Amino acid sequence: MYVKDIYPLILEAFSQGKTFSFPINGTSMQPLFHPQTKVEIAKMTDIKVNDIVFYRRIDGSFVLHRVVGIFDDELVLMGDHQRVKEIGIKKSSCFAKAVAYYNAKGRKKALKGFWYRLYVFSLRFMLVRRFYIKCLH
């Protein structure tokens, strides 16, 4: 399943005030999200640092990455499993943000709370990010 194929369904759900859940591909958001982790997204209302936004790149590909900086109308984004920042991302290219995910047991986990905030805080330290990346390979 490709996001480009379900994109109209996502927009339809948002037009009805609903969220949308789907399994993700890729490893850029490990260790939080693994391939086939089901992520729940909601229509973008506002953007804050540490939000996980869903956006469309200029080449048409869809990406789910964390906001690490905001400058006027542009964002700096980076996957949790990456060390390279994507700069100059227009806010207008972001159409959704992750609000929850489903763990391996199928339990819904909101992206909030003490342990989640501790995880996000730990990502600020490059040493910890390198440790996460090394442990996953």
Summary of the structure (lengths in Angstrom):
residues: 137
radius of gyration: 14.4
end to end distance: 25.5
largest distance: 42.8
contacts: 357
relative contact order: 0.17
helix: 26%
strand: 34%
